[in-house]
């Protein structure tokens, strides 16, 4: 008996879902496209919010930013649930290895006491800032429009929750539970933390999701992460023998470098949409950027002393240069 093996090419009846064909043409879609585009609920919502009957549940008009197509706010990382979790899992392994390295070799105990105290005073209260960032990005996800934008905000929210947990672990490693109690007391009562605390609490009541995106992810984080983790931890502390602290905060530095690409892409696309959008974004960045700089100054003084003013000025100049590339000038 003879058997002939032949390769048969079967043409699929459809290349992609209908809504993706309408947007991209009749061709196979990527997993990112399938999990991100045109899946915003727009019909058959049944009721309006009882706390604001004039608003739809998913309402474009809740923000001053106007987009012809909200799905233009593409994430250059192309994160959907699968790619996001895989990327963070790899980073989690690296971070756990860093913590294990520091703990097993007793590097925390070898830190000069002065550097250890600076790290505790500056880093531990920031876990409350990260929790506020988690809440703010959750709000943007809940009230923003278009899944391609809101899903990235939820990923950002969960990242901030993870950062809060890492900062808690650093506090436990360097100062046990007393460090966490002292950090909470500083956050609630310390004079140097009250401007930043007020900034976070004011953000919690901002109703415009895109303004909140600017206030939290651009203005505050755009100054805080380079100032704290690059200038103070990687620069000031590491040069004085605190490289172990830099190992423990490596995730924060890497994360900010990655996420700023997404934030900048969103702002650039929104600003390019219209002169109205550009004007609104310039208003928000000027308003919240100056507030963030003022709020971070007393925190920077905890580590940098008299050099804090110069450091804040340089970071503000860097933020302005970053914004200019997106078409926004302040």
Backbone torsions as a table, in degrees:
resi	resn	phi	psi	omega
1	UNK	NA	136.8	-178.7
2	UNK	-111.5	133.3	178.5
3	UNK	-115.7	124.1	177.0
4	UNK	-101.4	122.8	177.7
5	UNK	-98.5	126.6	179.3
6	UNK	-130.6	147.7	176.1
7	UNK	-90.6	124.8	-178.9
8	UNK	-113.1	124.9	177.7
9	UNK	-93.8	118.7	-179.0
10	UNK	-102.6	118.6	-179.8
11	UNK	-80.4	121.3	179.1
12	UNK	-63.4	147.7	-178.8
13	UNK	-68.0	-29.2	176.1
14	UNK	-140.4	145.0	-177.8
15	UNK	-84.5	-30.6	-176.2
16	UNK	-159.9	176.1	175.8
17	UNK	-64.7	153.4	-174.2
18	UNK	-58.2	-41.0	-177.0
19	UNK	-68.5	-28.2	176.2
20	UNK	-78.0	-33.5	175.8
21	UNK	-63.8	-41.7	179.1
22	UNK	-62.9	-32.9	-177.2
23	UNK	-87.2	-44.3	-170.9
24	UNK	-111.0	-8.0	-176.2
25	UNK	98.5	170.4	-176.0
26	UNK	-81.6	80.9	179.4
27	UNK	-151.7	159.9	179.6
28	UNK	-59.3	140.2	-179.9
29	UNK	-99.9	152.2	176.1
30	UNK	-78.0	163.1	177.5
31	UNK	-61.9	-35.6	178.1
32	UNK	-62.8	-42.4	178.9
33	UNK	-65.4	-42.1	-179.7
34	UNK	-64.2	-35.2	-176.1
35	UNK	-94.2	5.4	-172.1
36	UNK	-132.4	-34.6	-169.1
37	UNK	-93.5	135.8	169.4
38	UNK	55.7	39.5	176.2
39	UNK	-116.6	9.8	175.4
40	UNK	-67.0	130.2	176.3
41	UNK	-67.2	126.2	-177.0
42	UNK	-129.0	-15.7	-175.7
43	UNK	-132.9	163.1	174.6
44	UNK	55.9	44.3	179.7
45	UNK	-86.0	-10.3	168.2
46	UNK	75.5	-38.6	-176.5
47	UNK	-152.0	158.8	173.9
48	UNK	-97.1	158.9	179.5
49	UNK	-60.2	131.5	-179.0
50	UNK	-66.0	-25.0	-179.5
51	UNK	-82.4	-9.7	178.5
52	UNK	-157.7	80.3	-173.7
53	UNK	-62.9	-19.3	179.8
54	UNK	-80.9	-5.2	-175.8
55	UNK	-108.9	139.5	170.5
56	UNK	-74.5	162.4	178.1
57	UNK	-61.9	-46.1	174.7
58	UNK	-114.9	100.7	-167.0
59	UNK	-122.1	118.9	178.3
60	UNK	-66.7	-28.1	-173.1
61	UNK	-79.5	-2.3	179.9
62	UNK	-70.3	-19.0	177.8
63	UNK	-112.3	154.5	177.4
64	UNK	-77.6	-16.2	177.6
65	UNK	-74.6	134.6	-179.1
66	UNK	-119.6	126.5	179.4
67	UNK	-125.7	133.7	174.0
68	UNK	-66.0	-36.8	178.2
69	UNK	-138.7	106.0	-178.6
70	UNK	-66.4	-18.7	178.4
71	UNK	-78.1	4.4	171.9
72	UNK	-74.6	-14.8	-177.4
73	UNK	-81.1	62.6	-174.8
74	UNK	-73.1	144.2	175.0
75	UNK	-87.8	115.4	-178.3
76	UNK	-63.4	-20.2	176.8
77	UNK	-76.7	-16.7	-176.4
78	UNK	53.4	48.9	177.3
79	UNK	-83.0	123.5	159.1
80	UNK	-122.5	-176.7	-167.1
81	UNK	-53.9	-44.3	-175.5
82	UNK	-66.2	-52.4	-178.0
83	UNK	-65.9	-35.1	178.2
84	UNK	-63.5	-49.8	-177.3
85	UNK	-66.4	-35.8	177.7
86	UNK	-65.5	-42.0	179.4
87	UNK	-64.2	-43.7	-178.7
88	UNK	-71.8	-30.7	177.5
89	UNK	-63.4	-41.6	177.8
90	UNK	-64.0	-41.3	179.2
91	UNK	-68.2	-34.9	177.6
92	UNK	-62.1	-40.6	178.5
93	UNK	-61.9	-42.5	178.6
94	UNK	-64.1	-43.6	-179.2
95	UNK	-64.9	-42.6	178.3
96	UNK	-62.2	-38.6	177.6
97	UNK	-63.9	-38.5	178.0
98	UNK	-64.9	-44.2	178.6
99	UNK	-63.0	-42.9	179.5
100	UNK	-62.5	-41.9	179.4
101	UNK	-60.6	-46.1	-178.9
102	UNK	-66.6	-41.8	-176.5
103	UNK	-70.1	-48.1	-174.3
104	UNK	-69.0	-25.9	-179.3
105	UNK	-99.4	5.1	176.3
106	UNK	63.9	28.5	-176.7
107	UNK	-68.0	-29.0	178.5
108	UNK	-65.4	-37.9	179.7
109	UNK	-70.5	-22.2	-179.1
110	UNK	-84.0	-9.0	-178.8
111	UNK	-66.0	138.9	172.7
112	UNK	-57.3	140.0	-175.2
113	UNK	-57.9	-36.9	-179.9
114	UNK	-62.4	-43.9	-179.8
115	UNK	-68.4	-37.2	179.0
116	UNK	-62.2	-41.9	-179.6
117	UNK	-67.8	-39.0	176.9
118	UNK	-62.1	-44.6	179.8
119	UNK	-60.6	-43.6	-179.7
120	UNK	-65.9	-42.7	-178.1
121	UNK	-66.6	-34.4	-175.3
122	UNK	-90.2	-43.2	-169.8
123	UNK	-84.8	-42.1	-172.3
124	UNK	-63.2	-45.1	177.2
125	UNK	-62.9	-20.7	-179.7
126	UNK	-68.1	-13.4	176.6
127	UNK	-65.6	-28.6	176.3
128	UNK	-72.9	-32.6	175.0
129	UNK	-65.6	-43.2	179.5
130	UNK	-65.0	-36.7	176.2
131	UNK	-64.3	-40.9	176.4
132	UNK	-61.4	-39.4	177.5
133	UNK	-64.2	-35.7	175.7
134	UNK	-61.5	-46.1	-179.8
135	UNK	-64.9	-41.4	-177.6
136	UNK	-66.7	-42.2	179.1
137	UNK	-71.2	-29.4	173.7
138	UNK	-64.8	-39.2	176.8
139	UNK	-63.5	-44.3	179.2
140	UNK	-60.5	-40.3	178.1
141	UNK	-63.7	-41.4	-176.8
142	UNK	-70.9	-35.0	-173.8
143	UNK	-113.0	-5.5	175.0
144	UNK	-74.5	178.5	-176.3
145	UNK	-128.1	141.4	179.0
146	UNK	83.7	119.8	-175.6
147	UNK	-59.1	-30.3	-178.1
148	UNK	-62.5	-28.1	177.7
149	UNK	-92.0	-47.1	-172.9
150	UNK	-71.2	-34.0	179.4
151	UNK	-65.2	-36.8	177.6
152	UNK	-65.6	-34.1	177.3
153	UNK	-67.3	-36.0	176.9
154	UNK	-69.0	-39.2	173.9
155	UNK	-58.7	-42.1	180.0
156	UNK	-63.7	-38.8	178.7
157	UNK	-62.5	-45.1	-179.1
158	UNK	-69.2	-32.4	174.9
159	UNK	-61.4	-42.0	179.7
160	UNK	-65.9	-34.4	175.4
161	UNK	-64.2	-40.6	176.1
162	UNK	-63.7	-39.5	178.3
163	UNK	-63.8	-40.4	176.6
164	UNK	-59.7	-38.5	179.0
165	UNK	-70.1	-38.9	176.4
166	UNK	-62.6	-41.5	178.7
167	UNK	-65.2	-36.2	175.6
168	UNK	-63.3	-42.1	178.9
169	UNK	-64.1	-38.0	177.3
170	UNK	-63.8	-42.0	177.2
171	UNK	-61.3	-42.8	178.9
172	UNK	-65.9	-37.2	-178.4
173	UNK	-69.8	-40.0	-175.6
174	UNK	-89.8	-25.1	-174.8
175	UNK	-148.0	14.1	178.5
176	UNK	60.4	-164.3	-174.8
177	UNK	-66.1	-25.0	178.9
178	UNK	-61.8	-32.5	179.8
179	UNK	-65.6	-38.7	178.9
180	UNK	-67.8	-40.6	178.2
181	UNK	-64.1	-41.9	-179.8
182	UNK	-68.1	-36.9	177.5
183	UNK	-64.6	-40.6	177.5
184	UNK	-65.8	-40.1	178.6
185	UNK	-63.5	-41.4	178.2
186	UNK	-63.1	-42.1	179.9
187	UNK	-62.1	-38.3	-176.5
188	UNK	-85.5	-30.4	-170.8
189	UNK	-125.7	-21.9	-176.1
190	UNK	-67.0	129.2	-177.3
191	UNK	-59.0	-36.2	-175.8
192	UNK	-70.3	-17.2	-177.4
193	UNK	-100.1	-11.8	-173.4
194	UNK	-67.2	-37.3	175.5
195	UNK	-61.3	-40.2	179.3
196	UNK	-71.0	-37.8	177.1
197	UNK	-62.6	-42.2	178.7
198	UNK	-64.4	-38.4	177.9
199	UNK	-58.4	-48.7	-178.8
200	UNK	-63.1	-44.4	-176.8
201	UNK	-69.8	-32.7	174.2
202	UNK	-66.6	-36.4	177.7
203	UNK	-64.3	-31.9	-177.4
204	UNK	-64.1	-18.1	-178.3
205	UNK	-112.7	10.9	174.3
206	UNK	-72.9	127.9	-175.6
207	UNK	-90.1	-25.9	-179.4
208	UNK	-80.3	113.7	-175.0
209	UNK	-63.6	-33.2	-179.1
210	UNK	-75.6	-35.1	174.4
211	UNK	-63.7	-40.2	178.2
212	UNK	-64.7	-37.4	175.3
213	UNK	-58.2	-43.6	179.0
214	UNK	-67.5	-46.9	-175.9
215	UNK	-62.8	-42.1	-176.2
216	UNK	-86.7	-56.8	-168.7
217	UNK	-81.2	-28.7	179.0
218	UNK	-97.5	-63.1	-171.3
219	UNK	-64.9	-52.8	-176.3
220	UNK	-76.4	-56.9	-177.6
221	UNK	-65.2	-31.1	179.4
222	UNK	-65.8	-21.6	174.6
223	UNK	-100.5	-40.3	-173.2
224	UNK	-64.4	-48.3	-173.2
225	UNK	-67.9	-45.8	175.3
226	UNK	-63.8	-36.8	-178.9
227	UNK	-68.1	-52.4	-173.5
228	UNK	-76.5	-53.3	-168.6
229	UNK	-89.4	-27.0	177.8
230	UNK	-93.9	-51.3	-175.2
231	UNK	-77.7	-49.1	-174.8
232	UNK	-80.7	-52.3	-175.7
233	UNK	-75.3	-59.6	-175.9
234	UNK	-70.3	-26.9	-178.8
235	UNK	-98.7	-70.3	-172.7
236	UNK	-62.9	-50.9	-176.0
237	UNK	-75.6	-42.6	-177.5
238	UNK	-63.4	-37.1	-179.5
239	UNK	-69.6	-12.9	-179.8
240	UNK	-110.1	14.3	176.8
241	UNK	103.4	13.0	-177.8
242	UNK	-106.1	35.9	-178.2
243	UNK	-64.3	-24.2	177.8
244	UNK	-62.8	-35.5	178.5
245	UNK	-66.6	-37.6	177.9
246	UNK	-63.6	-35.3	177.0
247	UNK	-64.3	-39.2	-177.7
248	UNK	-72.4	-21.3	-178.8
249	UNK	-110.4	17.9	-178.6
250	UNK	-60.6	-38.0	-178.8
251	UNK	-58.5	-42.2	-177.0
252	UNK	-61.7	-43.1	-179.8
253	UNK	-65.5	-46.8	-179.6
254	UNK	-65.1	-39.8	-178.8
255	UNK	-63.7	-44.1	-179.9
256	UNK	-64.0	-40.6	179.8
257	UNK	-62.5	-36.4	179.7
258	UNK	-74.8	-48.5	-171.6
259	UNK	-72.8	-25.6	179.6
260	UNK	-63.7	-26.9	177.6
261	UNK	-65.2	-39.5	177.1
262	UNK	-68.3	-46.2	-179.4
263	UNK	-60.2	-46.2	-179.8
264	UNK	-63.5	-38.5	179.9
265	UNK	-64.4	-41.1	178.2
266	UNK	-63.1	-47.2	-178.4
267	UNK	-66.0	-40.6	-179.7
268	UNK	-62.7	-42.8	179.9
269	UNK	-67.0	-43.4	-179.9
270	UNK	-65.4	-41.6	-179.6
271	UNK	-67.2	-34.9	-179.0
272	UNK	-75.1	-14.5	-177.7
273	UNK	-64.0	-42.6	-176.8
274	UNK	-164.7	161.5	176.4
275	UNK	-67.2	-31.6	175.9
276	UNK	-59.4	-49.7	179.4
277	UNK	-60.2	-43.6	-178.7
278	UNK	-61.2	-41.9	180.0
279	UNK	-64.5	-43.5	179.2
280	UNK	-64.2	-43.7	-179.5
281	UNK	-64.8	-38.4	177.4
282	UNK	-65.3	-38.5	176.8
283	UNK	-61.7	-47.3	-178.1
284	UNK	-67.4	-43.1	-178.1
285	UNK	-66.0	-37.0	177.5
286	UNK	-66.9	-44.2	-178.0
287	UNK	-64.4	-53.3	-174.6
288	UNK	-80.0	-29.0	178.6
289	UNK	-64.5	-44.2	179.2
290	UNK	-66.8	-37.8	177.7
291	UNK	-65.4	-41.4	-179.8
292	UNK	-64.4	-41.2	179.0
293	UNK	-61.6	-44.0	179.3
294	UNK	-65.4	-37.9	-178.4
295	UNK	-69.9	-32.1	-177.3
296	UNK	-85.1	-16.7	-177.5
297	UNK	-57.6	-52.2	179.7
298	UNK	-64.4	-27.3	176.4
299	UNK	-69.9	-42.1	178.2
300	UNK	-63.4	-32.4	-179.8
301	UNK	-65.7	-23.8	177.5
302	UNK	-61.0	-32.5	-177.9
303	UNK	-106.2	-37.5	-170.8
304	UNK	-101.4	-13.0	179.1
305	UNK	62.7	-128.8	-176.3
306	UNK	-67.6	-16.7	-179.5
307	UNK	-82.9	-2.0	-175.4
308	UNK	-64.3	-39.9	-179.4
309	UNK	-58.2	-46.6	-179.7
310	UNK	-64.9	-40.1	-179.7
311	UNK	-63.3	-44.5	179.1
312	UNK	-63.0	-41.5	178.6
313	UNK	-60.8	-42.0	179.9
314	UNK	-67.9	-39.4	179.1
315	UNK	-69.0	-34.8	177.4
316	UNK	-66.9	-39.9	177.7
317	UNK	-63.8	-39.0	178.5
318	UNK	-66.0	-38.4	178.3
319	UNK	-65.7	-40.4	177.8
320	UNK	-63.1	-41.2	178.3
321	UNK	-64.8	-39.1	176.9
322	UNK	-63.5	-42.2	-179.3
323	UNK	-66.3	-35.8	-178.1
324	UNK	-59.1	-33.8	-179.6
325	UNK	-69.3	-20.5	178.0
326	UNK	-91.3	-2.9	-178.6
327	UNK	92.2	11.0	-179.4
328	UNK	-114.2	127.2	179.8
329	UNK	-121.0	134.0	176.0
330	UNK	-128.2	NA	NA
